[in-house]
Amino acid sequence: MDPRRARVLPVPAEAQADARMFMLGGDTLRAVKVIVDATGYDLRQARDIVYALVYDIEVPRGS
């Protein structure tokens, strides 16, 4: 896991907010699913993104 890789993976703002909410609630799997569904990224990329969101690493906003 390397949340820093998420700095180059654009994610829609709404998906970022939803994933962050699930992560803060302890539901990592649901957070990863939100990112995969919104972006089509693979599981490793989605996992990096959800941890980046929790650790306040900037994730670019995309459409």
PDB file of N, CA, C and O in Angstrom:
ATOM      1  N   MET A   1       0.852  -1.173   0.000  1.00  0.00           N
ATOM      2  CA  MET A   1       0.000   0.000   0.000  1.00  0.00           C
ATOM      3  C   MET A   1       0.891   1.228   0.000  1.00  0.00           C
ATOM      4  O   MET A   1       1.825   1.334   0.795  1.00  0.00           O
ATOM      5  N   ASP A   2       0.590   2.160  -0.908  1.00  0.00           N
ATOM      6  CA  ASP A   2       1.321   3.415  -0.975  1.00  0.00           C
ATOM      7  C   ASP A   2       0.351   4.527  -1.353  1.00  0.00           C
ATOM      8  O   ASP A   2       0.134   4.778  -2.538  1.00  0.00           O
ATOM      9  N   PRO A   3      -0.237   5.200  -0.358  1.00  0.00           N
ATOM     10  CA  PRO A   3      -1.211   6.246  -0.647  1.00  0.00           C
ATOM     11  C   PRO A   3      -0.660   7.377  -1.510  1.00  0.00           C
ATOM     12  O   PRO A   3      -1.432   8.095  -2.145  1.00  0.00           O
ATOM     13  N   ARG A   4       0.659   7.547  -1.545  1.00  0.00           N
ATOM     14  CA  ARG A   4       1.242   8.621  -2.362  1.00  0.00           C
ATOM     15  C   ARG A   4       0.992   8.404  -3.846  1.00  0.00           C
ATOM     16  O   ARG A   4       0.982   9.364  -4.617  1.00  0.00           O
ATOM     17  N   ARG A   5       0.791   7.152  -4.258  1.00  0.00           N
ATOM     18  CA  ARG A   5       0.496   6.871  -5.672  1.00  0.00           C
ATOM     19  C   ARG A   5      -0.826   7.493  -6.100  1.00  0.00           C
ATOM     20  O   ARG A   5      -1.049   7.710  -7.292  1.00  0.00           O
ATOM     21  N   ALA A   6      -1.695   7.779  -5.158  1.00  0.00           N
ATOM     22  CA  ALA A   6      -3.016   8.324  -5.477  1.00  0.00           C
ATOM     23  C   ALA A   6      -2.945   9.761  -5.981  1.00  0.00           C
ATOM     24  O   ALA A   6      -3.930  10.272  -6.513  1.00  0.00           O
ATOM     25  N   ARG A   7      -1.803  10.418  -5.826  1.00  0.00           N
ATOM     26  CA  ARG A   7      -1.679  11.819  -6.245  1.00  0.00           C
ATOM     27  C   ARG A   7      -1.815  12.002  -7.748  1.00  0.00           C
ATOM     28  O   ARG A   7      -1.971  13.132  -8.212  1.00  0.00           O
ATOM     29  N   VAL A   8      -1.760  10.932  -8.517  1.00  0.00           N
ATOM     30  CA  VAL A   8      -1.876  11.038  -9.974  1.00  0.00           C
ATOM     31  C   VAL A   8      -3.135  10.352 -10.507  1.00  0.00           C
ATOM     32  O   VAL A   8      -3.281  10.172 -11.716  1.00  0.00           O
ATOM     33  N   LEU A   9      -4.044   9.969  -9.605  1.00  0.00           N
ATOM     34  CA  LEU A   9      -5.258   9.254 -10.003  1.00  0.00           C
ATOM     35  C   LEU A   9      -6.485  10.122  -9.739  1.00  0.00           C
ATOM     36  O   LEU A   9      -6.927  10.224  -8.595  1.00  0.00           O
ATOM     37  N   PRO A  10      -7.044  10.748 -10.775  1.00  0.00           N
ATOM     38  CA  PRO A  10      -8.213  11.605 -10.568  1.00  0.00           C
ATOM     39  C   PRO A  10      -9.446  10.807 -10.126  1.00  0.00           C
ATOM     40  O   PRO A  10      -9.716   9.715 -10.625  1.00  0.00           O
ATOM     41  N   VAL A  11     -10.177  11.388  -9.179  1.00  0.00           N
ATOM     42  CA  VAL A  11     -11.380  10.760  -8.628  1.00  0.00           C
ATOM     43  C   VAL A  11     -12.442  11.845  -8.472  1.00  0.00           C
ATOM     44  O   VAL A  11     -12.137  12.921  -7.957  1.00  0.00           O
ATOM     45  N   PRO A  12     -13.685  11.593  -8.903  1.00  0.00           N
ATOM     46  CA  PRO A  12     -14.747  12.583  -8.722  1.00  0.00           C
ATOM     47  C   PRO A  12     -14.894  12.991  -7.249  1.00  0.00           C
ATOM     48  O   PRO A  12     -14.739  12.171  -6.345  1.00  0.00           O
ATOM     49  N   ALA A  13     -15.192  14.260  -7.036  1.00  0.00           N
ATOM     50  CA  ALA A  13     -15.295  14.803  -5.675  1.00  0.00           C
ATOM     51  C   ALA A  13     -16.319  14.049  -4.832  1.00  0.00           C
ATOM     52  O   ALA A  13     -16.078  13.785  -3.654  1.00  0.00           O
ATOM     53  N   GLU A  14     -17.450  13.704  -5.423  1.00  0.00           N
ATOM     54  CA  GLU A  14     -18.495  12.997  -4.668  1.00  0.00           C
ATOM     55  C   GLU A  14     -18.009  11.618  -4.210  1.00  0.00           C
ATOM     56  O   GLU A  14     -18.287  11.199  -3.086  1.00  0.00           O
ATOM     57  N   ALA A  15     -17.290  10.925  -5.080  1.00  0.00           N
ATOM     58  CA  ALA A  15     -16.748   9.610  -4.710  1.00  0.00           C
ATOM     59  C   ALA A  15     -15.701   9.751  -3.613  1.00  0.00           C
ATOM     60  O   ALA A  15     -15.622   8.914  -2.715  1.00  0.00           O
ATOM     61  N   GLN A  16     -14.899  10.806  -3.685  1.00  0.00           N
ATOM     62  CA  GLN A  16     -13.909  11.047  -2.631  1.00  0.00           C
ATOM     63  C   GLN A  16     -14.602  11.246  -1.286  1.00  0.00           C
ATOM     64  O   GLN A  16     -14.193  10.672  -0.277  1.00  0.00           O
ATOM     65  N   ALA A  17     -15.649  12.060  -1.279  1.00  0.00           N
ATOM     66  CA  ALA A  17     -16.369  12.334  -0.029  1.00  0.00           C
ATOM     67  C   ALA A  17     -17.013  11.064   0.526  1.00  0.00           C
ATOM     68  O   ALA A  17     -16.938  10.802   1.727  1.00  0.00           O
ATOM     69  N   ASP A  18     -17.639  10.283  -0.337  1.00  0.00           N
ATOM     70  CA  ASP A  18     -18.282   9.043   0.114  1.00  0.00           C
ATOM     71  C   ASP A  18     -17.251   8.052   0.653  1.00  0.00           C
ATOM     72  O   ASP A  18     -17.456   7.448   1.706  1.00  0.00           O
ATOM     73  N   ALA A  19     -16.147   7.889  -0.068  1.00  0.00           N
ATOM     74  CA  ALA A  19     -15.114   6.946   0.364  1.00  0.00           C
ATOM     75  C   ALA A  19     -14.503   7.381   1.690  1.00  0.00           C
ATOM     76  O   ALA A  19     -14.258   6.550   2.564  1.00  0.00           O
ATOM     77  N   ARG A  20     -14.258   8.676   1.843  1.00  0.00           N
ATOM     78  CA  ARG A  20     -13.701   9.179   3.105  1.00  0.00           C
ATOM     79  C   ARG A  20     -14.660   8.882   4.257  1.00  0.00           C
ATOM     80  O   ARG A  20     -14.231   8.474   5.337  1.00  0.00           O
ATOM     81  N   MET A  21     -15.954   9.087   4.026  1.00  0.00           N
ATOM     82  CA  MET A  21     -16.954   8.832   5.064  1.00  0.00           C
ATOM     83  C   MET A  21     -16.928   7.355   5.480  1.00  0.00           C
ATOM     84  O   MET A  21     -16.946   7.046   6.671  1.00  0.00           O
ATOM     85  N   PHE A  22     -16.886   6.448   4.500  1.00  0.00           N
ATOM     86  CA  PHE A  22     -16.853   5.020   4.824  1.00  0.00           C
ATOM     87  C   PHE A  22     -15.563   4.646   5.555  1.00  0.00           C
ATOM     88  O   PHE A  22     -15.593   3.856   6.498  1.00  0.00           O
ATOM     89  N   MET A  23     -14.439   5.205   5.128  1.00  0.00           N
ATOM     90  CA  MET A  23     -13.163   4.902   5.795  1.00  0.00           C
ATOM     91  C   MET A  23     -13.184   5.374   7.244  1.00  0.00           C
ATOM     92  O   MET A  23     -12.743   4.653   8.138  1.00  0.00           O
ATOM     93  N   LEU A  24     -13.685   6.558   7.477  1.00  0.00           N
ATOM     94  CA  LEU A  24     -13.733   7.076   8.845  1.00  0.00           C
ATOM     95  C   LEU A  24     -14.684   6.261   9.708  1.00  0.00           C
ATOM     96  O   LEU A  24     -14.532   6.211  10.928  1.00  0.00           O
ATOM     97  N   GLY A  25     -15.668   5.621   9.077  1.00  0.00           N
ATOM     98  CA  GLY A  25     -16.585   4.742   9.791  1.00  0.00           C
ATOM     99  C   GLY A  25     -16.059   3.318   9.929  1.00  0.00           C
ATOM    100  O   GLY A  25     -16.722   2.467  10.522  1.00  0.00           O
ATOM    101  N   GLY A  26     -14.873   3.054   9.387  1.00  0.00           N
ATOM    102  CA  GLY A  26     -14.264   1.739   9.522  1.00  0.00           C
ATOM    103  C   GLY A  26     -14.639   0.738   8.444  1.00  0.00           C
ATOM    104  O   GLY A  26     -14.311  -0.443   8.562  1.00  0.00           O
ATOM    105  N   ASP A  27     -15.317   1.182   7.398  1.00  0.00           N
ATOM    106  CA  ASP A  27     -15.770   0.271   6.339  1.00  0.00           C
ATOM    107  C   ASP A  27     -14.874   0.409   5.099  1.00  0.00           C
ATOM    108  O   ASP A  27     -15.264   1.009   4.098  1.00  0.00           O
ATOM    109  N   THR A  28     -13.684  -0.152   5.191  1.00  0.00           N
ATOM    110  CA  THR A  28     -12.697  -0.037   4.118  1.00  0.00           C
ATOM    111  C   THR A  28     -13.186  -0.663   2.816  1.00  0.00           C
ATOM    112  O   THR A  28     -12.993  -0.087   1.745  1.00  0.00           O
ATOM    113  N   LEU A  29     -13.808  -1.820   2.893  1.00  0.00           N
ATOM    114  CA  LEU A  29     -14.263  -2.493   1.674  1.00  0.00           C
ATOM    115  C   LEU A  29     -15.286  -1.664   0.912  1.00  0.00           C
ATOM    116  O   LEU A  29     -15.236  -1.577  -0.314  1.00  0.00           O
ATOM    117  N   ARG A  30     -16.200  -1.064   1.632  1.00  0.00           N
ATOM    118  CA  ARG A  30     -17.215  -0.236   0.963  1.00  0.00           C
ATOM    119  C   ARG A  30     -16.573   1.012   0.357  1.00  0.00           C
ATOM    120  O   ARG A  30     -16.976   1.456  -0.718  1.00  0.00           O
ATOM    121  N   ALA A  31     -15.580   1.578   1.038  1.00  0.00           N
ATOM    122  CA  ALA A  31     -14.868   2.741   0.510  1.00  0.00           C
ATOM    123  C   ALA A  31     -14.157   2.384  -0.795  1.00  0.00           C
ATOM    124  O   ALA A  31     -14.205   3.144  -1.762  1.00  0.00           O
ATOM    125  N   VAL A  32     -13.503   1.235  -0.815  1.00  0.00           N
ATOM    126  CA  VAL A  32     -12.812   0.786  -2.025  1.00  0.00           C
ATOM    127  C   VAL A  32     -13.820   0.559  -3.145  1.00  0.00           C
ATOM    128  O   VAL A  32     -13.552   0.914  -4.293  1.00  0.00           O
ATOM    129  N   LYS A  33     -14.963  -0.020  -2.833  1.00  0.00           N
ATOM    130  CA  LYS A  33     -16.001  -0.266  -3.845  1.00  0.00           C
ATOM    131  C   LYS A  33     -16.496   1.042  -4.457  1.00  0.00           C
ATOM    132  O   LYS A  33     -16.721   1.116  -5.665  1.00  0.00           O
ATOM    133  N   VAL A  34     -16.666   2.065  -3.633  1.00  0.00           N
ATOM    134  CA  VAL A  34     -17.102   3.373  -4.138  1.00  0.00           C
ATOM    135  C   VAL A  34     -16.109   3.886  -5.184  1.00  0.00           C
ATOM    136  O   VAL A  34     -16.508   4.372  -6.242  1.00  0.00           O
ATOM    137  N   ILE A  35     -14.819   3.776  -4.881  1.00  0.00           N
ATOM    138  CA  ILE A  35     -13.794   4.270  -5.805  1.00  0.00           C
ATOM    139  C   ILE A  35     -13.753   3.432  -7.077  1.00  0.00           C
ATOM    140  O   ILE A  35     -13.670   3.981  -8.176  1.00  0.00           O
ATOM    141  N   VAL A  36     -13.811   2.122  -6.942  1.00  0.00           N
ATOM    142  CA  VAL A  36     -13.792   1.248  -8.125  1.00  0.00           C
ATOM    143  C   VAL A  36     -15.000   1.536  -9.013  1.00  0.00           C
ATOM    144  O   VAL A  36     -14.861   1.651 -10.231  1.00  0.00           O
ATOM    145  N   ASP A  37     -16.181   1.653  -8.413  1.00  0.00           N
ATOM    146  CA  ASP A  37     -17.398   1.912  -9.190  1.00  0.00           C
ATOM    147  C   ASP A  37     -17.349   3.268  -9.891  1.00  0.00           C
ATOM    148  O   ASP A  37     -17.830   3.401 -11.016  1.00  0.00           O
ATOM    149  N   ALA A  38     -16.769   4.273  -9.234  1.00  0.00           N
ATOM    150  CA  ALA A  38     -16.747   5.624  -9.797  1.00  0.00           C
ATOM    151  C   ALA A  38     -15.668   5.804 -10.863  1.00  0.00           C
ATOM    152  O   ALA A  38     -15.804   6.646 -11.750  1.00  0.00           O
ATOM    153  N   THR A  39     -14.595   5.013 -10.776  1.00  0.00           N
ATOM    154  CA  THR A  39     -13.449   5.262 -11.650  1.00  0.00           C
ATOM    155  C   THR A  39     -13.065   4.107 -12.557  1.00  0.00           C
ATOM    156  O   THR A  39     -12.485   4.325 -13.621  1.00  0.00           O
ATOM    157  N   GLY A  40     -13.380   2.876 -12.154  1.00  0.00           N
ATOM    158  CA  GLY A  40     -12.933   1.716 -12.910  1.00  0.00           C
ATOM    159  C   GLY A  40     -11.501   1.311 -12.598  1.00  0.00           C
ATOM    160  O   GLY A  40     -10.954   0.423 -13.252  1.00  0.00           O
ATOM    161  N   TYR A  41     -10.884   1.952 -11.603  1.00  0.00           N
ATOM    162  CA  TYR A  41      -9.520   1.591 -11.210  1.00  0.00           C
ATOM    163  C   TYR A  41      -9.504   0.190 -10.621  1.00  0.00           C
ATOM    164  O   TYR A  41     -10.532  -0.319 -10.176  1.00  0.00           O
ATOM    165  N   ASP A  42      -8.321  -0.433 -10.623  1.00  0.00           N
ATOM    166  CA  ASP A  42      -8.204  -1.755 -10.017  1.00  0.00           C
ATOM    167  C   ASP A  42      -8.186  -1.627  -8.487  1.00  0.00           C
ATOM    168  O   ASP A  42      -8.135  -0.523  -7.944  1.00  0.00           O
ATOM    169  N   LEU A  43      -8.227  -2.763  -7.816  1.00  0.00           N
ATOM    170  CA  LEU A  43      -8.338  -2.751  -6.351  1.00  0.00           C
ATOM    171  C   LEU A  43      -7.134  -2.108  -5.673  1.00  0.00           C
ATOM    172  O   LEU A  43      -7.291  -1.409  -4.672  1.00  0.00           O
ATOM    173  N   ARG A  44      -5.943  -2.330  -6.200  1.00  0.00           N
ATOM    174  CA  ARG A  44      -4.750  -1.727  -5.595  1.00  0.00           C
ATOM    175  C   ARG A  44      -4.811  -0.207  -5.677  1.00  0.00           C
ATOM    176  O   ARG A  44      -4.524   0.485  -4.700  1.00  0.00           O
ATOM    177  N   GLN A  45      -5.186   0.312  -6.850  1.00  0.00           N
ATOM    178  CA  GLN A  45      -5.290   1.758  -7.011  1.00  0.00           C
ATOM    179  C   GLN A  45      -6.369   2.327  -6.099  1.00  0.00           C
ATOM    180  O   GLN A  45      -6.169   3.365  -5.468  1.00  0.00           O
ATOM    181  N   ALA A  46      -7.506   1.655  -6.029  1.00  0.00           N
ATOM    182  CA  ALA A  46      -8.601   2.127  -5.178  1.00  0.00           C
ATOM    183  C   ALA A  46      -8.192   2.118  -3.711  1.00  0.00           C
ATOM    184  O   ALA A  46      -8.527   3.044  -2.972  1.00  0.00           O
ATOM    185  N   ARG A  47      -7.477   1.088  -3.283  1.00  0.00           N
ATOM    186  CA  ARG A  47      -7.007   1.019  -1.896  1.00  0.00           C
ATOM    187  C   ARG A  47      -6.047   2.170  -1.602  1.00  0.00           C
ATOM    188  O   ARG A  47      -6.137   2.797  -0.547  1.00  0.00           O
ATOM    189  N   ASP A  48      -5.134   2.450  -2.525  1.00  0.00           N
ATOM    190  CA  ASP A  48      -4.213   3.569  -2.334  1.00  0.00           C
ATOM    191  C   ASP A  48      -4.980   4.882  -2.194  1.00  0.00           C
ATOM    192  O   ASP A  48      -4.624   5.734  -1.380  1.00  0.00           O
ATOM    193  N   ILE A  49      -6.026   5.034  -2.986  1.00  0.00           N
ATOM    194  CA  ILE A  49      -6.820   6.265  -2.938  1.00  0.00           C
ATOM    195  C   ILE A  49      -7.529   6.412  -1.602  1.00  0.00           C
ATOM    196  O   ILE A  49      -7.477   7.484  -1.000  1.00  0.00           O
ATOM    197  N   VAL A  50      -8.186   5.370  -1.123  1.00  0.00           N
ATOM    198  CA  VAL A  50      -8.943   5.521   0.129  1.00  0.00           C
ATOM    199  C   VAL A  50      -8.009   5.806   1.298  1.00  0.00           C
ATOM    200  O   VAL A  50      -8.368   6.564   2.199  1.00  0.00           O
ATOM    201  N   TYR A  51      -6.828   5.218   1.299  1.00  0.00           N
ATOM    202  CA  TYR A  51      -5.881   5.531   2.375  1.00  0.00           C
ATOM    203  C   TYR A  51      -5.313   6.936   2.211  1.00  0.00           C
ATOM    204  O   TYR A  51      -5.051   7.611   3.207  1.00  0.00           O
ATOM    205  N   ALA A  52      -5.119   7.384   0.987  1.00  0.00           N
ATOM    206  CA  ALA A  52      -4.671   8.760   0.766  1.00  0.00           C
ATOM    207  C   ALA A  52      -5.700   9.746   1.311  1.00  0.00           C
ATOM    208  O   ALA A  52      -5.338  10.757   1.914  1.00  0.00           O
ATOM    209  N   LEU A  53      -6.967   9.455   1.101  1.00  0.00           N
ATOM    210  CA  LEU A  53      -8.018  10.345   1.601  1.00  0.00           C
ATOM    211  C   LEU A  53      -7.984  10.439   3.122  1.00  0.00           C
ATOM    212  O   LEU A  53      -8.160  11.522   3.679  1.00  0.00           O
ATOM    213  N   VAL A  54      -7.763   9.329   3.788  1.00  0.00           N
ATOM    214  CA  VAL A  54      -7.723   9.309   5.252  1.00  0.00           C
ATOM    215  C   VAL A  54      -6.482  10.034   5.770  1.00  0.00           C
ATOM    216  O   VAL A  54      -6.544  10.731   6.783  1.00  0.00           O
ATOM    217  N   TYR A  55      -5.354   9.867   5.071  1.00  0.00           N
ATOM    218  CA  TYR A  55      -4.101  10.487   5.512  1.00  0.00           C
ATOM    219  C   TYR A  55      -3.932  11.902   4.969  1.00  0.00           C
ATOM    220  O   TYR A  55      -2.848  12.479   5.068  1.00  0.00           O
ATOM    221  N   ASP A  56      -4.999  12.466   4.395  1.00  0.00           N
ATOM    222  CA  ASP A  56      -4.990  13.836   3.861  1.00  0.00           C
ATOM    223  C   ASP A  56      -3.921  14.066   2.798  1.00  0.00           C
ATOM    224  O   ASP A  56      -3.320  15.138   2.733  1.00  0.00           O
ATOM    225  N   ILE A  57      -3.691  13.062   1.974  1.00  0.00           N
ATOM    226  CA  ILE A  57      -2.830  13.217   0.806  1.00  0.00           C
ATOM    227  C   ILE A  57      -3.736  13.673  -0.328  1.00  0.00           C
ATOM    228  O   ILE A  57      -4.779  13.068  -0.575  1.00  0.00           O
ATOM    229  N   GLU A  58      -3.344  14.727  -1.011  1.00  0.00           N
ATOM    230  CA  GLU A  58      -4.209  15.299  -2.039  1.00  0.00           C
ATOM    231  C   GLU A  58      -4.425  14.326  -3.195  1.00  0.00           C
ATOM    232  O   GLU A  58      -3.476  13.808  -3.784  1.00  0.00           O
ATOM    233  N   VAL A  59      -5.693  14.096  -3.499  1.00  0.00           N
ATOM    234  CA  VAL A  59      -6.100  13.260  -4.629  1.00  0.00           C
ATOM    235  C   VAL A  59      -6.769  14.195  -5.631  1.00  0.00           C
ATOM    236  O   VAL A  59      -7.708  14.905  -5.271  1.00  0.00           O
ATOM    237  N   PRO A  60      -6.302  14.210  -6.894  1.00  0.00           N
ATOM    238  CA  PRO A  60      -6.908  15.124  -7.863  1.00  0.00           C
ATOM    239  C   PRO A  60      -8.383  14.807  -8.105  1.00  0.00           C
ATOM    240  O   PRO A  60      -8.801  13.650  -8.086  1.00  0.00           O
ATOM    241  N   ARG A  61      -9.143  15.851  -8.329  1.00  0.00           N
ATOM    242  CA  ARG A  61     -10.567  15.679  -8.623  1.00  0.00           C
ATOM    243  C   ARG A  61     -10.731  15.502 -10.124  1.00  0.00           C
ATOM    244  O   ARG A  61     -10.159  16.243 -10.924  1.00  0.00           O
ATOM    245  N   GLY A  62     -11.512  14.523 -10.479  1.00  0.00           N
ATOM    246  CA  GLY A  62     -11.763  14.254 -11.890  1.00  0.00           C
ATOM    247  C   GLY A  62     -13.243  14.077 -12.126  1.00  0.00           C
ATOM    248  O   GLY A  62     -14.042  14.148 -11.192  1.00  0.00           O
ATOM    249  N   SER A  63     -13.610  13.845 -13.375  1.00  0.00           N
ATOM    250  CA  SER A  63     -15.035  13.686 -13.690  1.00  0.00           C
ATOM    251  C   SER A  63     -15.395  12.247 -13.903  1.00  0.00           C
ATOM    252  O   SER A  63     -16.554  11.935 -14.177  1.00  0.00           O
TER     253      SER A  63
END
